[in-house]
Structures are given as structure tokens and as C-alpha cells.
Amino acid sequence: MANKLFLKQLLIGVMFTLLVTTLFAQKPQNISGTLVDPEGNGVVKTTVLLLGEDGTEVQRTETSKKRLGRGGGKFEFSKVLPGNYTLEADGGDIGKLSSPVEVADKNVKLGDLQLSSDSPPTGAQADTVKSPAPDAVEFTPDPGKDYILNELSFEIKKMTAELKYLNEELENLKALSKMWVNPLAIYSKEIIMKNGSTVFGKVIYQDEESLKVETLVGYLIINRQDVVRMVDNVVTEEQAEYVPEQVRDSYTPPPMPKLAEPQYTSAERGGSKKYSANCVLVGNITEKKDVQGNYVFNGELKNIGGRRADFVKVDFVFRKNWSGETKTLTTFVRGGYHTFDSGITTDATLLPGATGAFELYVPHDFGSFIGYSYVIDWEEYE
């Protein structure tokens, strides 16, 4: 299949080269003249046709009007390929014109062309227009040559249309890919919620109680009390890295990673124990941004279990973009102090019923993120 396609493309390229060489072997020239009536006055605003050897129309123009006392009737055909042509004009009651013209290696100046019932070339036109010889053989087009040219023209038009269609499809795919990788490419509003989630969209309507937001998944109605803040993002175009075609064809995007679900029990705790520690989040995680552009997350944990929890920590899993890239940051709880038999002392201990606050500092060079999840973890010792 690939060999047939290659041979077809090679044949089309060779035929196209032959066609271009044939058409542009000689430089196009201009044809000019003046259309006059039997009294020698210019005939204005009259259509003049330039016909090919097979009688088909090549170009058409209109004679000029009178300007500043000068007689009109002038006409000109631009960029006419070398060959034999016929000039035709119809002045109605004044008369008609049908005159052969040969275009060679220089511009053709016909001078005055007179309209009449029978208009053989006379005067100035006799020097530039060649009349067909009495024994001239009538031109007969080669049907095989015309068929090849028509087929080549059709193939070129077909390939041009296909190329235009493929370019449009490629632009549409680029736009969709850019939209899903970076929603800020089409939505500049970043709405940060109290529960830690982030919504990217466009605010359609808002009042004192709610917001109507257009997002990638549709329209959302958001309670204004659940919104921490809204940020206008300025989108900057990133320079795309060049990827070789061989690598691009064999590349498949990685699967979307599954974010870790929150857990409330230590991995070290055995299921056979009747009592165990259980640390949970109290209220919501608050988010704020300082003047340097750094994010600060604050919250509070409580041990609702029956045992002491040591080294209590919260792992934040940040989703960087819609392609699935994630980064993890960890913070420990500021709880009570406990010294182990080994002499190690920790301040991240929560006794049963005790609470402790935590704070996560995210520097501005960490980069933007579209959301996060958290995992609560701790250790239990005798």
C-alpha cells in the first residue's frame, strides 16, 4: 500500500513538473490596442474578448472612457501566454470585430481596430496582426494532450483541497489539546474553593449569593460563601519543544495517575487491636497567599481514637496540570511532646482526644497547580 501511494505521488510530481515547464517556457506578454468606429472615433465601454485556439475565453476587458478631451476606446490584455488568439468585440449597430492575433516574444501593439460588418485588418493593424494564409490548415487540438492536462489539473485541485482540510483538522486538534492541557488558554478565571479545590472557568453571572461559571465540563452554580478568592491569570505562550517525527509517532502519553485517597489510620496499626489512634481533619483546610506569591495551607487534626498517635503528618498531593503530573509536599502537626525510650523526642504527638494544628508553606517557584488532595498518616508505638 505504501509503495503504491509513493508511486502515485511520484507520477503526479513528474507530470506537474512537465506541466509547469510547458506553461512557463516562454514569458507572458501584453496585448494592447484601440477600438474605433468607421469614422475613426474611439468606441467606449465595449467588451473585448480574447479567445484561445479552441474558441474558449482566455481574458476579457472593457474599452476605456473619454478623459480630458482624449478619445477613449483603449483596451489591454495583461500576461498573455505565447500562442495564437482571436480578438472579438461587438459594438451593436456600429459593427463587430473578429481578428486573429499571434503572441510571440514581445508585447503586441495592435493600434486602431475598426468595427465593421466585415472587419479585415487594415492600416496600422496590418503590420502587427497576421492574417491566416489561404491554404492554412485548420487547427485540431490533440485530445490526448488535453486529457492529460485536465487530469493533472484535477489531481492538483484535489490534493490542494485535501491539504487544506488536513491543515484545518490539525489546527482543531492543536486547539483541543491546548485547552485540556492548560484550561487557562481559554478560561482566565481561577476560583479557589474553601474545600481546597480549584475551578477554572468564565463567570457568566454573579450576585450576592451565587456564581454561574462556564467550565470545561459545563455550567456550574457555586455558592459565594464557598469561594475563598478569584484570580485573573495572564496566559503566557510557552515555546514548544521540537520532537523528532520518529519519536513523535512512537510516543504515547502516560496514563492519568490516580490521586491518593485520604486515609485516617496508620499503616502500622494491625486490625487485631481493639483500640487504635485515628486522626481526622477538623473543619476545612484554609488557603492564603502572601505578598511574595507564596501559598500557605493551614488546618487542624484531632485524634479521635483510643491510643497515642506519633509523628502525625499530612501529605499534600498537588496536581500540576491536566496531563496528570503531580508533586507531593509533607508537613507535620504541631502537637504535644513525647520522649521515647531511645531518647528521641518529638513534638508531633497527639494523645487521644487532643488536637494539633499544621501549616504547609508552598514557595512561589513551586509553580501553578489545578488542585490537590491530602493524606493523613501517623505512627503508633507501645
C-alpha positions in Angstrom: 0.0 0.0 0.0 2.8 2.4 0.9 4.7 1.6 -2.4 1.5 2.3 -4.5 1.0 5.6 -2.7 4.7 6.6 -3.2 4.5 5.7 -7.0 1.3 7.7 -7.3 2.8 10.7 -5.7 6.0 10.4 -7.8 3.9 10.2 -11.0 1.9 13.3 -10.0 5.1 15.2 -9.2 6.7 14.4 -12.6 3.5 15.3 -14.5 3.2 18.5 -12.6 6.8 19.4 -13.4 6.2 18.8 -17.1 3.1 20.9 -17.0 4.8 23.8 -15.3 7.8 23.6 -17.7 5.4 23.6 -20.7 3.3 26.5 -19.4 6.1 28.8 -18.3 8.7 28.0 -21.0 8.1 31.5 -22.5 7.4 34.8 -20.8 3.8 36.1 -21.0 3.3 39.3 -23.0 0.7 42.2 -23.1 -1.8 42.9 -25.9 -3.0 46.5 -26.4 -4.9 48.5 -28.9 -7.8 50.9 -29.6 -11.3 50.0 -30.8 -12.7 52.6 -33.3 -15.8 53.1 -35.4 -15.8 53.6 -39.2 -15.3 57.4 -38.6 -12.2 56.8 -36.5 -13.8 57.7 -33.2 -13.0 55.6 -30.1 -15.7 53.1 -29.0 -16.0 53.4 -25.3 -17.2 50.9 -22.6 -17.4 47.9 -25.1 -16.4 44.4 -24.1 -13.4 42.9 -25.9 -12.8 39.1 -25.7 -9.5 37.2 -26.1 -10.3 33.7 -27.3 -7.9 30.7 -27.5 -7.3 28.5 -30.5 -10.1 26.1 -29.3 -12.6 29.0 -29.0 -12.6 29.2 -25.2 -12.4 32.6 -23.5 -8.9 33.4 -22.1 -9.5 37.0 -20.9 -12.0 39.8 -21.3 -11.7 43.6 -20.8 -13.6 46.8 -21.5 -12.6 49.8 -23.6 -11.8 53.0 -21.7 -14.0 56.1 -21.5 -13.1 59.6 -22.8 -11.0 61.6 -20.4 -9.9 65.3 -20.6 -10.9 65.6 -24.2 -9.0 62.5 -25.3 -10.8 59.8 -27.2 -11.4 56.6 -25.4 -11.7 53.0 -26.7 -8.3 51.8 -25.5 -8.0 48.2 -24.2 -5.2 45.9 -22.9 -4.8 42.2 -22.0 -2.0 41.5 -19.5 0.2 38.5 -19.1 -0.9 36.5 -22.2 1.0 33.3 -22.8 2.6 33.0 -26.3 0.3 31.5 -28.9 -2.4 32.2 -31.4 -5.6 34.0 -30.3 -8.6 35.7 -31.7 -9.9 39.2 -30.6 -13.7 39.6 -30.7 -15.9 42.7 -30.0 -19.5 43.5 -30.6 -20.4 47.2 -31.0 -24.1 46.6 -31.9 -25.2 48.9 -34.7 -21.6 50.2 -35.1 -20.3 46.8 -36.2 -18.3 43.8 -35.0 -14.7 42.8 -34.8 -13.1 39.4 -35.2 -9.3 39.5 -35.7 -6.5 36.9 -35.2 -3.5 37.8 -33.0 -0.2 36.0 -32.6 1.7 36.5 -29.3 5.5 35.7 -29.5 8.4 37.1 -27.6 7.4 40.8 -27.2 4.3 42.9 -26.3 1.7 43.2 -29.1 0.5 46.7 -30.0 -2.4 46.5 -32.4 -3.1 50.2 -32.9 -6.6 51.1 -34.2 -9.0 48.2 -34.7 -12.1 49.3 -36.7 -15.6 47.8 -36.2 -17.5 46.9 -39.3 -19.8 44.3 -40.8 -16.7 42.5 -42.2 -13.5 43.6 -40.4 -10.3 42.5 -42.1 -7.2 44.1 -40.6 -6.2 47.3 -42.4 -3.9 50.2 -41.8 -1.9 50.1 -38.6 -3.2 46.6 -37.7 -1.9 45.1 -40.9 1.7 45.5 -39.6 1.1 43.7 -36.3 -1.7 41.2 -37.0 -1.0 38.2 -39.1 -3.9 37.0 -41.4 -4.2 33.3 -41.9 -2.8 32.1 -45.2 -5.4 31.0 -47.8 -4.1 27.4 -47.6 -3.7 27.4 -43.8 -4.7 24.1 -42.2 -7.4 24.4 -39.5 -6.0 23.8 -36.0 -7.1 20.5 -34.5 -6.4 20.0 -30.7 -4.7 16.8 -29.6 -7.4 15.0 -27.5 -4.7 13.0 -25.7 -2.8 16.1 -24.6 -5.9 17.9 -23.4 -6.9 14.8 -21.4 -3.6 14.6 -19.6 -3.7 18.3 -18.8 -7.2 18.0 -17.5 -6.3 15.0 -15.3 -3.3 16.8 -13.9 -5.3 19.9 -13.2 -8.0 17.8 -11.4 -5.4 16.0 -9.3 -3.7 19.3 -8.3 -7.1 20.7 -7.2 -7.9 17.5 -5.3 -4.6 17.5 -3.5 -4.9 21.2 -2.6 -8.4 20.6 -1.1 -7.1 17.6 0.9 -4.2 19.6 2.2 -6.4 22.5 3.2 -8.8 20.1 5.0 -5.9 18.3 6.9 -4.5 21.7 7.9 -7.8 22.7 9.4 -8.1 19.4 11.2 -4.6 19.8 12.6 -5.4 23.3 13.9 -8.6 22.0 15.6 -6.6 19.2 17.3 -4.0 21.6 18.5 -6.6 23.9 19.9 -8.3 21.0 21.8 -5.0 19.6 23.1 -4.0 23.1 24.4 -7.4 23.5 26.0 -7.2 20.3 28.0 -3.6 20.6 29.0 -4.0 24.2 30.1 -7.6 25.4 30.7 -6.2 28.9 31.3 -5.7 29.0 27.5 -9.5 29.7 27.2 -10.6 30.4 30.8 -8.7 33.1 32.7 -10.7 32.9 36.0 -9.3 30.7 38.7 -11.8 30.2 41.5 -10.4 28.8 44.8 -12.9 27.0 47.0 -12.9 26.5 50.8 -12.6 22.7 50.4 -9.3 23.1 48.6 -10.5 22.5 45.0 -10.0 24.9 42.2 -12.4 25.7 39.3 -11.2 27.2 36.0 -13.8 29.0 34.0 -15.6 32.1 32.9 -18.1 33.9 35.2 -21.4 34.3 33.3 -23.5 35.7 36.1 -23.0 36.6 39.7 -24.9 38.2 42.6 -24.6 38.4 46.4 -25.4 34.7 46.9 -24.1 32.6 43.9 -21.9 32.5 40.8 -22.7 30.9 37.4 -19.5 29.7 35.9 -18.8 28.2 32.4 -16.2 25.4 32.7 -14.9 22.6 30.5 -17.5 20.2 32.0 -20.4 22.6 31.6 -22.1 25.3 33.7 -21.7 25.3 37.5 -23.6 27.2 40.1 -21.3 28.0 43.1 -22.3 29.4 46.4 -20.4 32.6 47.0 -19.8 31.6 50.7 -17.8 28.6 49.5 -15.4 30.8 47.5 -12.1 31.8 49.1 -11.0 34.1 46.2 -10.9 34.5 42.4 -7.7 35.1 40.5 -7.3 36.6 37.0 -4.5 34.7 35.3 -2.4 36.1 32.5 -1.6 33.4 30.0 1.9 33.3 28.5 2.8 31.3 25.4 5.5 28.7 26.0 7.9 27.7 23.3 7.1 24.2 22.1 10.0 21.8 22.3 10.8 20.2 19.0 10.3 16.4 19.0 11.6 14.3 16.0 9.0 12.7 13.9 10.2 9.2 14.7 9.8 9.8 18.5 6.5 11.7 17.9 5.0 8.7 16.1 6.0 6.2 18.7 5.1 8.3 21.7 2.0 7.6 23.8 1.0 9.8 26.7 1.3 8.3 30.1 -1.9 7.2 31.8 -3.6 9.6 34.1 -2.4 8.8 37.6 -4.9 8.1 40.3 -4.5 10.5 43.2 -4.1 9.0 46.6 -7.3 9.0 48.7 -7.3 10.4 52.2 -6.7 7.8 54.9 -7.3 8.1 58.6 -5.4 5.2 60.1 -1.7 4.4 60.3 -0.4 1.7 58.0 1.4 0.2 61.0 -1.8 -0.4 63.0 -2.9 -4.0 63.0 -6.5 -5.0 62.6 -6.4 -7.3 65.6 -6.0 -4.4 68.1 -9.2 -3.3 69.8 -8.0 0.3 70.3 -6.0 2.4 68.0 -5.3 6.0 67.1 -7.5 7.7 64.5 -6.5 11.2 63.3 -9.1 13.2 61.3 -9.3 16.7 59.9 -11.3 19.2 61.9 -13.1 21.7 59.7 -11.6 22.7 56.3 -8.1 23.4 55.1 -7.7 27.2 54.6 -5.5 28.7 51.9 -3.9 32.1 51.6 -1.3 33.8 49.6 1.3 36.3 50.9 2.7 39.3 49.3 5.6 37.3 47.8 3.2 35.0 46.0 3.8 32.0 48.3 0.8 29.8 49.3 0.2 28.9 52.9 -2.2 26.0 53.9 -3.5 25.7 57.4 -5.7 23.2 59.2 -6.2 21.2 62.4 -6.2 17.5 63.2 -7.8 15.6 66.1 -7.1 12.2 67.4 -10.5 10.6 68.0 -9.0 7.1 68.6 -8.1 5.4 71.8 -4.3 5.4 71.5 -1.5 7.9 71.2 -0.5 8.9 67.6 3.1 9.8 67.0 4.8 11.6 64.1 1.4 12.8 62.8 1.8 14.3 59.3 -0.3 15.4 56.3 0.9 14.6 52.7 -0.4 17.0 50.1 -0.5 15.7 46.5 -0.7 18.6 44.1 -1.9 18.1 40.5 0.2 20.4 38.3 -1.7 20.1 35.0 -4.5 18.1 33.2 -1.9 15.7 31.8 -1.5 14.1 35.3 1.8 15.5 36.6 1.8 15.6 40.4 4.1 16.7 43.2 3.9 15.8 46.9 4.8 18.0 49.9 4.6 17.0 53.6 4.0 18.9 56.8 3.9 17.6 60.5 1.4 18.6 63.1 2.3 20.9 65.9 1.1 18.6 68.8 2.4 17.6 72.2 5.9 16.4 73.1 6.8 12.8 73.8 10.2 11.2 74.5 10.8 7.6 73.5 12.9 5.0 75.4 15.6 5.6 72.8 15.9 9.2 73.9 14.3 10.7 70.7 11.8 13.5 71.4 9.0 14.5 69.0 6.5 17.4 69.1 4.2 15.8 66.5 2.3 13.6 69.0 -1.5 13.6 69.6 -2.9 11.9 72.7 -6.5 10.5 72.5 -8.9 13.5 72.2 -6.1 16.0 71.6 -5.9 18.4 68.6 -2.9 19.9 66.8 -2.5 22.5 64.0 -0.4 22.1 60.9 0.8 24.6 58.3 2.2 23.9 54.8 4.4 26.6 53.1 4.4 26.3 49.3 7.0 28.7 47.7 6.1 30.7 44.6 8.7 28.8 42.5 6.8 25.6 43.1 4.6 26.7 40.1 0.9 26.7 39.5 -1.4 23.8 40.2 -5.0 23.0 39.4 -5.9 21.1 42.6 -4.7 18.9 45.4 -5.6 16.0 47.7 -4.3 15.1 51.1 -3.3 12.0 53.1 -3.2 11.9 56.9 -0.7 9.5 58.3 0.9 8.7 61.7 2.8 6.0 63.6 1.7 4.1 66.7 4.2 2.8 69.3 3.8 0.9 72.6 
